[in-house]
Amino acid sequence: MSNVLEEVDFAARQHELQLEIPGLDGYKADRLAVNVAGGVELGITQAEDLAFVKALKLGQEVKLSVTATVTKKGFTLAPGRDDMSGDKTTYGVGLKVHSLEVA
């Protein structure tokens, strides 16, 4: 019985583990962002809706199940210094909320 170590190609393994970070025009995203906008009007004549809104307190965290539509997707660039060394790129999506449920 011989003890043989398996040869590992570390460069190939590292490449397999790399995430596909979005890029555009020679830039790679430094961060990802999800922007949520919109609102849902609740029925003022619905006792459940009125009780929910009245029970909310300023500063309170609330868990909601939100349904939204993706309305935009792409890159933004925040220029840094003149030599472009401080440029920050964000790859993001915009969502427009159209319904919600209390979780």
C-alpha positions, 0 to 999 in steps of 0.5 A: 500500500502506498500513500500517494498525494493527489496533485492539485492545480491551485490556479485552476481551483482558485479560478473555479471559486472566483465569482463572476463580478459584473463589468462594463467598459473595463471596470469591475463592480466594487459593490452591489446595490438594490434600490427599492422605491414605491409605495402601496396604498392601503384601504382606509375602510379596512379595519385590518389595514388601519390597525396595522398602520396605527400600530406602527411606531417611529423607529420600529423595524417591521418585517414585510413580504414585498412584491416588486418589479425590476425597473432598472439594472446597470452600472454607476460610476462615482469618479475619484481623483483625476488619476481615476485611482479612487473611482467606485463602481456600483452594479445595481438594480432598481425595484418598484414595490407594488404590493406587500404583506405583513410577514 
